[in-house]
Amino acid sequence: MSLTLAILKPDAVGAKKAGKILAHLEGAGFTVKALKLVSLSKAQAGEFYAVHRERGFYAELVEFMTSGPVIPMVLEANDAVAKLRSTIGATDPAEAAPGTVRKLHAESKGRNAIHASDSDENAAREIAFFFSEFERIAVR
């Protein structure tokens, strides 16, 4: 079993889709190990997405991620990172496979309902960003 991070984004939370998406993830075999509702500051969102700082969508992404509350969560499954990315589908919901989270719940490529870690290394870093050492001990 391994861990990964997912974030239900402001569009999903604001549209009251969090419960449906969480049920979808659990139905796909994930176990929720930690979960919280937070509002990111621009500095926090900027730090979290710093890897994209030089990309054209960075400012829009930071603005979007601070537009409302988000729900970061630690999920556990066999090969959790790959499994989550498959479960949520392509970034653009128009290209996402039928039955994936983004095909079912995303509005657009920019408002795509959910973030998922892209590697085990990034999952560990992203989990540490949102969850304190005390909270992470409980996850293990």
N, C-alpha and C positions, 0 to 999 in steps of 0.2 A: 504494500500500500504506500502511496505517496500523497503529498499535499500540493495544492495549487491555490491561487487567489482568483476570485471573481469579484467584480464590482458591478452591482446593478446601478446603472447610470441615472442621472436626473430625469431623463425622458421616461424611463420605465417606472421609476418611483412616482413621479408626478402623475402618470397615467394609471396609477394603481394596478400595475402589472406585476409587482414584486412577488406576491403570493403565487401567482400562476407560474412565474419563472422559477421560483424556488421549488414548487411542486414538480415542475418539468425536470429540474436538475436532480432532485431526489429520485424521481421515477427512472432517470437514466443511470441510477446506481451510485450517485454521490452521497456521502455522509457529510452533513454540515458540522464542522468542528468548532467554528467560531463565527459570530455574525454581529454587526452593529450598524446603527444608523448614524451618519456623520454629515456635517456640512464642511466642505473644504474651502480654505481661504485660497486666494490666487497664488500666494507663495507656496502653499502646500501642493496644490495642483501642479504648479510649475516645477516644483522639485520632483514630484512623482513622475511626470512626463518629460523630465529633462533630456532623456535620450532622443526626443523628437524636437528639441529646441531649434535646430537649424532647418526644420521642414516647414513648408508653407502653411500647414494646418495647425501648427503649435498654438498660436495665440487663440484661434477659434476653439481648439480643444480645451485649453485652460478656461476660457470664458464659459464654455458649455459645462464643464465639470464643476464649476462653481455656481451654476445657475439654480441649483436646488440640492436637496439632500441626496446622498448616495448610500448604498449598502455594501460595504466590503465584507467578504466572507471567505473563510478558509474551508476548502472542500477536500475530502479524502476519497480516493478510489485507486484501483490499480492503474498505473500510468496516468495519473490524474491530469497532468498538463495536456497531453495529446488527447485524452478522452474528452476533456472540457472543450478544447478547441473544435473538436469534431461535433460535439453536442450543440455548440452555439452557432456554428456555421460561418460562412464568409462574412467579412466586414460589411460588404454591401448586401443588404437583404434581398435585392433583386437577383443576386448571384448565389445566395445561400440555398442549400439543399432543402427540400420539403421536410417539414417536421422539426427543423432546427429552431433554436430559440430566436435567432435573428429573423428567420423567415416568418415566424409566427408573431413576433412582438416588436421588431425594430421599425422605425419610421423611415430611415434613410441611412446612407453610408455614414453620415456625420452624427446622426442620432440613432445609434445602433444597439441601444438597450443594455449592453453588457460588455465589460472588459474581462479578458482572460490572460493570465500570464503566458508568455511564449516559450519559456524554458524552465527547467528545474531551478537553475541559478536565479533567474528573475523572479520565480515564484517565491523563493526564500527571501530575497530582498524586498519584494512587495508585501509579503506577509509581515515582515519586520517593520515596514513603514506604517502599517495600520494597527498592528497589534503589539502591545507591550510584551516584555519578557515574561511577566507574570501570566498574561493571557496566552502566550505561546507555550508555556510549560503545561498548561491545562490541555492544550491541543495534542501534545505528544502521546 
